[in-house]
Amino acid sequence: MDVRTPIPTNGGDWLPKFLDSWKAQVAQLKQKFGDSIEKTCLPPEYPTDVPIVYVSKAAVIDVLRFMKNEAGFEYDFLADFTATDESIEPRFELVYNLFSTTKKCRFRLKIRVYEGEDVPTAIGVWQGADWAEREIWDMYGVKFTGHPDLRRILMDERYQGHPLRKDFPLRGYQVVTEPELAQPKLLDYDPNDLSAAPQGADPDDLWAGARTIVNIGPNHPAMHGSFRLVAKLNGETIEKSYSEFGYTHRAKEKLGEYKTYHQYIVYTDRMNYVSALANNFTYAMAVEKLMGIQVTDRTTWIRMIACEISRIIDHLVCIGINAVDLGAFTYFLYGYHQREEAYTLIEKLCGARLTTSYCRIGGLSGDAPEGFEKELKAWVKKTREVVNEMDKLLTGNQIWHKRTRGVSVFNREQCLQYSFTGPSARAAGLDIDLRRDQPSMFYKDVQFDVPVAREGDIFARYIVRLEEVRQSLNILAQCADRLKPGPIWVEDKRVRIPEKDQVHNTMEGLIYHFKFFMTGFDVPEGEAYSQMETPNGELGFYIVSKGGPKAHRMRVRAPSFWHFQGLSPMIQGEKIADMVGALGSINIIAGELDR
């Protein structure tokens, strides 16, 4: 087997059935745009998982519009937009990862950019490109012409340099002693504007119709983490707002380019720490795709079990805390016990509860213990009963309805514009679930329904998650029945960690163990994007390898990044108390937001 040619992992998302249509699409792009199509790379001739088309900078927006709207293409979803630093001119490659919600396939568009060159903004094609372009500017220094608000997004405005450039040191930090204040100009704020004063109001009442700037966060219990919202209020109504994060920026992508592929596993735990196992496996799948590794059946079933337990934990926390935010404290306690019991199951798999590091490239750190399937089924049965109780307690509650129905609506078109995924998108009628539509692992072999709502409000996001818990319980029961004895490691010397008895009793085992953990293993040249339907939506790892034990580019497509961008349009015109409910309903996790 040619190790440079990516192949699917178990049930993988690299789908040969798309090869013919990809070739036809590439030919059509060449015919329509001529010399603006600079280069094309198709799998399996080139080590990539989807087609790559290099487009001239001048034509990129036209090509994006064409691919979004043209029949036969319909790549209507901007899954991710990022950059790589090639260190030579043209220095940067900008990467548009596109997805078709109708055809369920992906495509990658790239443009080459010289140092100091500007790039046209894609906001006119997808509104969600706003924050992605701000991030590229912040991390790489590439400017976008036509962007309405090209500010730093992770770093302080006074920060010098662009951290993801290859010439920026890993420990390149700067101390800023003064706080960064709110910026009223972003809110069109005029303290003398009293135009909203009610008719007949006392002219001496300076508060009648006055606007107020309010900081919510970064240290505020309603914010669910270290991020903030700056809002212009007219009484209790939010007229305009903007969101900020970066307060817990921990350089996960930078570290991914300095650590070996094995060493990086532990960092994936600390992203969405509510469902750390899903992060582990999504990352491992990207490396395995690059290496052409197909893991064993038992490994796959155990990974699925861990992912679905994580989904249930995440949803119980989300809907429970969302209820607490709006005053329904008792509801959270119902799911809290089952969440702790789920962590006990995870602890039996790997010895850890929250930050697991259970996954290994090509396997697992340990096997499921004897009798695990029986304990899992008992937990599933009990959790079903608890979920039914939770449903009866809150779903029909009239106070809950008044606080959530018709509040903070985000419709299907807005979800497409802002690259919403997961329960928040399905609550607005965007019927996409990667477990069904681009199945990895063995999801194609289990039966489950994908709950979809239409209203796009807080209540719809709640009810979709509640039903997803039930569906995950169904999947877990099927996985327990399908889990059979077998190896948990692929027999591939590149990634197979030697057993402890070999390490302790043979010189060869000790040397290999030392080299594996200190210098890592080589991954062939190529690039791959692995995506998983995690509890919060599409989590993706885009890895570019130049060969060797470390990634040239480690990109994390975190769903919270795209969802938080949609908070301001979602709450415009709502009451400030409803903002708290809206934020809880889209389930922003600070760890993956800041990456």
C-alpha positions in Angstrom: 0.0 0.0 0.0 1.2 3.5 -0.8 1.2 5.3 2.5 1.0 8.6 0.8 -2.5 7.8 -0.4 -5.2 8.4 2.2 -7.8 5.7 2.5 -11.0 5.7 4.6 -10.9 4.7 8.2 -13.8 2.4 9.3 -16.8 3.8 7.6 -14.7 6.9 6.8 -15.7 10.2 5.3 -13.4 10.0 2.2 -16.1 8.7 -0.2 -14.9 7.3 -3.5 -18.5 7.7 -4.9 -17.8 11.4 -5.3 -14.7 11.0 -7.5 -16.5 11.2 -10.8 -18.6 14.2 -9.8 -15.5 15.9 -8.4 -13.7 15.4 -11.7 -16.6 16.8 -13.6 -16.8 19.9 -11.3 -13.0 20.5 -11.7 -13.4 20.4 -15.5 -16.3 22.7 -15.4 -14.4 25.2 -13.2 -11.5 25.2 -15.7 -13.9 25.7 -18.6 -15.7 28.7 -17.0 -12.8 30.4 -15.3 -9.9 29.5 -17.5 -6.5 30.7 -16.3 -8.0 31.8 -13.0 -7.9 28.2 -12.1 -4.1 27.9 -11.4 -3.8 24.3 -10.2 -5.9 21.3 -9.3 -5.2 18.3 -7.1 -7.5 15.3 -7.1 -7.4 12.2 -4.8 -6.1 9.6 -5.0 -3.4 10.8 -7.3 -2.5 13.6 -4.8 -2.3 12.9 -1.0 -5.5 14.7 -0.1 -9.0 13.6 1.1 -11.0 16.0 -1.2 -10.2 18.0 -4.4 -8.1 21.0 -4.0 -8.4 23.8 -6.6 -6.0 26.8 -6.5 -7.8 30.0 -7.7 -6.3 33.4 -8.5 -6.9 36.0 -5.9 -8.8 38.3 -8.3 -11.3 35.6 -9.2 -11.8 33.9 -5.8 -15.1 35.6 -4.9 -16.6 34.9 -8.3 -15.6 31.3 -8.0 -17.0 31.0 -4.5 -20.4 32.5 -5.6 -20.5 30.2 -8.6 -19.7 27.1 -6.4 -22.3 28.2 -3.9 -25.2 28.8 -6.3 -24.5 26.8 -9.5 -26.6 23.6 -10.0 -24.3 20.6 -9.8 -22.1 22.3 -7.3 -24.2 23.8 -4.5 -21.4 24.2 -1.9 -23.7 26.4 0.1 -21.9 26.0 3.5 -18.6 27.5 4.5 -17.4 24.8 6.9 -14.1 26.6 7.6 -11.8 29.3 6.4 -8.2 29.4 7.5 -4.6 29.9 6.3 -1.2 28.3 6.3 2.3 30.0 6.4 4.6 28.4 3.8 7.5 30.6 4.8 8.5 31.2 1.2 6.8 33.5 -1.4 3.9 33.3 -2.1 4.0 33.1 1.7 0.4 32.3 2.6 -2.2 29.9 1.4 -5.8 30.8 2.3 -8.0 27.7 2.6 -11.8 27.6 2.1 -13.3 24.3 3.2 -16.7 24.0 1.6 -19.6 21.7 2.2 -22.7 20.9 0.2 -25.8 20.5 2.4 -27.6 18.9 -0.5 -25.0 16.6 -1.9 -23.2 15.9 1.5 -19.8 16.3 0.0 -16.8 18.6 0.5 -14.4 20.7 -1.6 -11.3 22.7 -0.8 -10.5 26.0 -2.5 -7.1 27.8 -2.0 -5.5 31.0 -3.0 -1.8 31.9 -2.8 -1.0 35.3 -1.2 2.3 37.2 -1.1 3.5 39.0 1.9 1.7 42.4 2.1 -1.0 41.5 -0.4 -4.7 42.1 0.4 -7.5 39.6 -0.3 -11.1 40.5 -1.1 -13.6 39.7 1.7 -16.0 36.8 1.4 -18.6 38.4 3.7 -20.8 39.1 0.7 -21.0 35.3 0.1 -21.2 34.1 3.7 -21.7 36.5 6.6 -19.9 34.0 8.8 -16.6 34.7 7.0 -16.4 37.9 9.1 -14.8 36.3 12.2 -12.7 33.8 10.1 -11.2 36.7 8.2 -10.5 38.6 11.5 -8.8 35.5 12.8 -6.6 35.2 9.7 -5.7 38.9 10.0 -4.9 38.5 13.7 -2.9 35.3 13.4 -1.2 35.8 10.1 -1.4 39.5 9.2 -3.4 39.0 5.9 -5.7 41.9 5.3 -9.2 41.7 3.6 -10.4 44.5 1.4 -14.0 45.4 2.0 -14.2 43.9 5.5 -16.3 46.3 7.6 -14.5 45.7 10.9 -11.1 44.1 10.5 -9.9 44.1 14.1 -7.9 41.5 16.1 -10.2 38.8 17.5 -8.1 36.7 19.8 -5.3 39.0 20.8 -5.4 42.5 22.3 -5.4 45.3 19.8 -2.0 46.5 21.1 -0.4 43.1 20.5 2.6 43.2 18.2 3.0 40.5 15.6 1.0 37.6 14.3 1.3 34.4 16.4 0.7 31.6 13.9 3.4 32.8 11.5 6.3 30.3 11.4 8.8 33.0 12.4 6.8 33.9 15.5 8.3 32.2 18.6 6.3 29.6 20.5 6.9 31.5 23.8 6.5 35.0 22.2 4.4 36.8 24.8 3.8 40.4 25.6 2.4 42.0 28.7 -0.4 44.5 28.5 -1.0 46.3 31.8 -4.1 48.4 30.9 -7.5 46.8 30.2 -9.0 47.1 26.7 -12.1 49.2 27.1 -15.5 48.8 25.4 -15.8 50.6 22.0 -19.0 52.6 21.8 -18.3 53.4 18.1 -19.0 49.7 17.3 -22.5 50.2 18.7 -23.3 53.5 17.1 -23.6 54.9 20.6 -24.5 58.6 21.2 -25.1 59.4 24.8 -27.1 62.5 23.8 -29.6 60.5 21.7 -33.0 60.6 23.4 -35.0 59.7 20.4 -36.6 56.7 22.1 -38.1 58.7 24.9 -41.8 58.0 25.3 -44.2 60.7 24.2 -45.0 63.1 27.0 -41.9 62.2 29.0 -40.5 64.7 31.4 -37.8 66.6 29.5 -35.7 66.8 32.7 -35.7 63.0 33.0 -32.3 62.2 31.6 -33.0 58.5 31.7 -36.1 58.6 29.4 -35.0 56.9 26.2 -31.3 57.1 27.0 -29.0 54.4 25.7 -26.6 52.6 28.0 -23.5 50.6 27.3 -23.3 47.5 29.4 -20.4 45.0 29.8 -21.6 41.4 30.3 -18.5 39.3 31.1 -15.8 38.2 30.8 -16.2 37.5 34.6 -20.0 37.0 34.9 -21.8 33.8 35.8 -24.2 34.2 32.9 -21.4 34.1 30.3 -20.5 30.4 30.8 -16.8 31.1 30.4 -14.3 33.9 29.9 -15.8 35.9 27.1 -18.0 39.0 27.0 -20.8 40.7 25.3 -20.9 44.5 25.0 -24.5 45.7 24.5 -26.2 49.0 23.8 -29.4 49.0 25.8 -32.5 51.0 25.4 -34.1 50.3 28.7 -34.1 46.5 28.8 -33.9 46.1 25.1 -30.6 45.2 23.3 -30.4 47.5 20.3 -27.0 46.4 19.2 -24.1 44.4 20.6 -20.8 42.8 19.8 -19.1 39.8 21.2 -15.5 39.2 22.2 -13.3 36.3 23.3 -9.6 35.5 23.6 -9.4 35.8 27.4 -8.3 32.1 27.7 -6.3 31.9 24.5 -4.0 28.9 25.0 -2.4 28.5 21.6 -3.8 25.1 20.8 -3.1 25.4 17.0 0.4 26.8 17.6 1.2 23.9 20.0 -0.1 21.5 17.4 2.7 22.6 15.1 5.4 22.2 17.8 4.3 19.0 19.5 4.5 15.5 17.9 1.3 13.9 16.8 1.2 11.7 19.8 2.0 14.5 22.3 -0.8 16.6 20.9 -3.5 14.1 22.0 -3.6 15.5 25.6 -4.2 19.1 24.3 -7.4 18.0 22.5 -9.0 17.2 25.9 -8.8 20.8 27.0 -10.9 22.1 24.1 -14.5 21.1 24.7 -13.8 19.7 28.2 -17.5 18.8 28.6 -17.1 16.1 25.9 -13.3 15.6 25.7 -13.5 12.1 24.2 -15.1 13.3 21.0 -12.2 15.8 20.6 -9.7 12.9 21.0 -11.2 10.7 18.4 -11.8 13.4 15.8 -8.2 14.4 16.0 -7.0 10.8 15.8 -9.1 10.2 12.7 -7.4 13.0 10.9 -3.9 11.6 11.6 -5.1 8.0 10.7 -6.5 9.3 7.4 -3.1 10.8 6.5 -1.4 7.6 7.4 -3.8 5.3 5.7 -4.6 3.5 9.0 -7.8 1.5 9.5 -8.4 0.8 13.1 -9.9 -2.5 14.4 -13.6 -3.2 14.8 -13.5 -3.3 18.6 -11.6 0.0 18.7 -14.3 1.6 16.5 -17.2 0.4 18.6 -15.5 1.5 21.9 -14.8 4.9 20.3 -18.5 5.2 19.3 -19.6 4.3 22.8 -17.3 7.0 24.3 -18.5 9.6 21.8 -22.2 8.9 22.5 -21.6 9.0 26.3 -19.9 12.3 25.8 -22.8 13.6 23.7 -25.3 12.8 26.5 -23.0 14.4 29.2 -22.7 17.5 27.1 -26.5 17.8 26.4 -27.4 17.2 30.0 -25.1 20.0 31.0 -26.3 22.3 28.3 -30.0 22.0 28.8 -29.6 21.8 32.6 -27.6 25.0 32.9 -29.8 26.7 30.3 -32.7 25.9 32.7 -30.7 27.2 35.7 -30.0 30.5 33.9 -33.8 31.0 33.5 -34.7 30.0 37.0 -35.4 26.3 36.8 -32.7 25.0 39.1 -34.3 21.7 40.1 -34.2 20.5 36.5 -30.4 20.5 36.4 -30.2 18.2 39.5 -32.2 15.5 37.8 -29.5 15.0 35.1 -26.5 15.7 37.3 -26.4 12.3 39.0 -26.6 10.4 35.6 -23.8 12.6 34.3 -21.6 11.6 37.2 -22.4 8.0 36.6 -21.4 8.5 33.0 -18.1 9.8 34.1 -17.7 6.6 36.2 -18.1 4.6 33.0 -15.5 6.7 31.3 -13.2 6.3 34.3 -13.4 2.5 33.9 -12.2 2.9 30.3 -9.2 5.1 30.8 -8.8 6.0 34.5 -9.8 9.6 34.0 -13.1 11.4 34.2 -12.9 14.9 32.7 -9.7 15.2 30.6 -9.3 11.7 29.3 -6.5 11.3 26.7 -8.0 7.9 26.0 -7.4 7.8 22.3 -4.2 6.8 20.6 -3.3 7.0 16.9 -4.3 3.6 15.7 -5.9 2.4 18.9 -6.8 3.1 22.5 -4.8 3.6 25.7 -6.7 0.6 27.2 -9.4 -1.9 26.6 -12.9 -1.8 28.1 -13.0 -4.0 31.2 -14.8 -7.2 31.5 -18.5 -6.7 32.2 -18.4 -3.1 30.8 -21.3 -3.8 28.3 -23.6 -4.9 31.1 -22.8 -1.8 33.2 -23.4 0.4 30.1 -26.8 -1.1 29.5 -27.8 -0.6 33.1 -26.8 3.0 32.9 -28.7 3.4 29.6 -31.8 2.0 31.2 -31.6 4.3 34.2 -30.8 7.3 32.2 -33.9 6.8 29.9 -36.0 6.9 33.1 -34.4 10.1 34.3 -34.7 11.8 30.9 -38.4 11.0 30.9 -38.8 12.6 34.3 -36.9 15.7 33.1 -39.2 15.9 30.1 -42.3 15.8 32.3 -40.8 18.4 34.6 -39.9 21.1 32.2 -41.1 20.6 28.6 -44.8 21.5 29.2 -44.0 24.1 31.9 -45.8 27.4 30.9 -43.2 29.6 32.5 -40.5 27.8 30.5 -42.6 28.3 27.3 -43.0 32.0 27.9 -39.2 32.4 28.4 -38.2 30.3 25.4 -40.8 30.1 22.7 -40.4 32.7 20.0 -37.3 34.1 21.8 -33.9 34.6 20.1 -34.9 33.1 16.8 -32.2 32.1 14.4 -33.7 30.8 11.2 -32.4 28.3 8.7 -30.9 30.9 6.3 -29.1 32.6 9.1 -27.7 29.2 10.2 -26.3 28.7 6.7 -24.9 32.2 6.6 -23.1 31.9 9.9 -22.0 28.3 9.5 -24.1 26.9 12.4 -24.0 23.2 12.9 -25.3 20.6 15.4 -28.4 21.0 17.5 -28.5 24.7 17.1 -28.8 24.3 13.3 -31.2 21.4 13.4 -33.5 23.4 15.7 -33.9 25.8 12.8 -34.6 23.2 10.1 -31.1 22.6 8.8 -31.3 18.9 8.6 -27.6 17.9 8.7 -26.1 15.3 11.0 -22.7 14.0 10.0 -23.2 10.7 11.8 -25.9 10.0 9.1 -24.7 12.2 6.2 -21.0 11.6 6.3 -20.7 8.6 8.6 -17.4 7.8 10.2 -16.8 4.8 12.5 -19.8 2.4 12.3 -22.6 5.0 12.5 -24.0 3.7 9.2 -24.6 0.3 10.9 -26.8 1.5 13.8 -30.3 2.8 13.8 -31.1 6.3 15.1 -33.3 9.2 14.2 -32.2 12.8 13.7 -34.5 15.2 15.6 -35.2 18.4 13.6 -37.3 21.4 14.6 -38.3 24.5 12.5 -38.8 27.4 14.9 -35.1 28.1 15.6 -35.9 29.6 19.1 -34.5 28.7 22.5 -37.2 26.1 23.1 -36.5 24.4 19.8 -32.8 24.1 20.7 -33.8 22.7 24.0 -36.2 20.1 22.7 -33.8 18.9 19.9 -31.0 18.3 22.5 -33.4 16.5 24.8 -34.5 14.1 22.0 -30.9 13.6 20.9 -30.1 12.3 24.4 -32.7 9.6 23.8 -31.3 8.8 20.4 -27.8 8.5 21.8 -29.1 6.1 24.4 -30.5 4.0 21.6 -27.1 4.0 19.8 -25.3 3.0 23.0 -27.6 0.0 23.5 -26.8 -1.1 20.0 -23.1 -0.6 20.4 -23.1 -2.7 23.6 -24.8 -5.5 21.7 -22.3 -5.3 18.8 -19.1 -5.0 20.9 -17.2 -8.2 20.4 -13.8 -9.4 21.7 -10.8 -8.5 19.7 -7.6 -6.3 19.5 -7.7 -2.6 20.3 -4.5 -1.8 18.3 -3.9 -1.9 14.6 -0.7 -3.9 13.9 1.2 -1.0 12.3 4.8 -0.6 13.5 4.6 3.1 12.8 2.1 3.8 15.6 1.9 0.7 17.8 3.1 1.4 21.3 5.1 -1.6 22.7 3.5 -3.5 25.6 4.9 -2.8 29.0 6.5 -6.2 29.4 8.5 -5.6 26.3 9.5 -2.1 27.6 10.5 -3.5 31.0 12.3 -6.7 29.8 13.8 -6.0 26.4 16.3 -3.5 25.2 14.6 -3.1 21.8 11.2 -2.4 23.5 12.8 0.2 25.8 14.5 2.0 23.0 11.4 2.0 20.8 9.3 3.2 23.7 11.7 6.0 24.4 12.0 7.1 20.7 8.2 7.0 20.3 7.4 9.3 23.2 10.4 11.6 22.7 10.6 12.0 18.9 7.3 10.7 17.7 6.4 8.9 14.5 6.6 10.1 10.9 3.4 11.0 9.0 3.6 11.1 5.2 3.2 14.3 3.3 -0.4 15.3 2.5 -3.4 17.0 4.0 -6.7 15.9 5.5 -9.8 17.3 7.2 -11.6 15.0 9.7 -15.0 16.0 10.9 -17.2 14.6 13.6 -20.8 15.4 14.7 -19.8 16.3 18.2 -22.4 17.4 20.8 -22.0 21.1 19.8 -21.9 20.6 16.1 -19.2 20.0 13.5 -15.7 19.7 15.1 -13.0 19.4 12.5 -9.2 19.0 12.4 -7.5 20.2 9.3 -3.9 18.9 9.2 -1.2 19.7 6.6 1.8 17.4 6.8 5.1 18.1 5.1 6.4 14.7 6.4 8.0 14.1 9.8 6.6 13.7 13.3 4.9 17.2 13.6 2.2 18.9 11.6 3.0 21.8 9.4 -0.5 23.2 10.0 -2.8 22.1 12.8 -6.2 23.8 12.4 -9.2 23.2 14.7 -12.6 24.0 13.4 -14.4 24.5 16.7 -18.2 24.9 16.5 -18.4 27.4 19.4 -16.3 29.9 17.3 -19.0 30.0 14.6 -21.9 29.9 17.0 -20.7 32.7 19.2 -20.5 34.9 16.1 -24.2 34.5 15.7 -25.1 35.6 19.2 -25.3 39.3 18.4 -27.7 39.1 15.5 -29.7 36.4 17.4 -30.4 38.7 20.4 -30.8 42.1 18.6 -34.1 43.5 19.7 -34.5 41.0 22.6 -34.5 41.8 26.3 -31.3 41.5 28.2 -32.7 38.7 30.3 -33.4 36.7 27.1 -29.7 37.1 26.1 -28.8 34.8 29.0 -31.2 32.2 27.7 -30.0 32.5 24.1 -26.3 32.1 25.1 -27.1 29.0 27.1 -29.1 27.5 24.3 -26.2 27.6 21.8 -23.8 26.1 24.4 -20.6 28.1 23.9 -17.6 26.3 25.5 -14.8 28.7 26.2 -12.1 26.1 25.8 -12.9 25.3 22.2 -13.9 28.9 21.4 -10.4 30.1 22.1 -8.6 27.0 20.9 
